[in-house]
Amino acid sequence: MSRVIKKDFQALLEYIENYKLEQILTDESKNVISQYHKKYFAYLVLLGELKYNLEDYSLNGLGGKPFQYIQESCSDIGIAYFNLLNGNYKSAKFLLRSSIETFLKGFNNDEYEGIFEEKSVYVIFEETKSLPFFNDSSNAELLSTIHDIYKRLCETVHTAFEASMENLSALNMFPKFDFNEARIVTDFALQLCGCYITLICLKFNKFYHKIHYENRDVIILGINKNVRKRINNIVD
């Protein structure tokens, strides 16, 4: 092993030995991390309720492959959260984009025949817009929000790497926590979780009202405020 490689590998070992996340726990960053956690946890709780009640008649059509896809969308949100905490924002955005495709496929399977085989997300959005569930303007607005976020996430570009040979090191390419980037990713995640949770609770509203009140209290925090009354069957 050459001296230069050995020196850089030693620096890498020291980096691994000293790797900690506590340095990101400023009041400002904790606020961002907390917001992401609240929406993500609400999504987790909702899917936990769905998972253990898939035989309920009010969840007809959600079992099997559709639920697996919706679970995958939640997994993508969670791994994106981990990447955010570790400063890997490009990967976090790719995962959020992936969550959109998996959610749409799992959520719309009952009305969209062949959606699991469709490879084009553009086609999925176009076909989904015409489904009966999205004839409702409030539901269509949620889909439009998801579509807008998808398009913005697709704008993610490759970052340039600039380094002189003097300062070249494997560590130069490692991600670092950046508050502004964390804020951007969090904003995307908050909107997506809100839309996913809200759509599920609208479509399976009878089941939503069967959920234990303590879990509903968690889930309601993930539901978009402008439709909470509708989900709770409150008429102005």
Helices and strands as residue ranges (DSSP letters): H 3-17, G 22-24, H 27-51, G 57-59, H 65-85, H 89-108, H 121-129, G 132-135, H 137-153, G 165-167, G 170-173, H 179-203, H 205-208, H 213-219, G 220-222, G 225-227, H 228-231
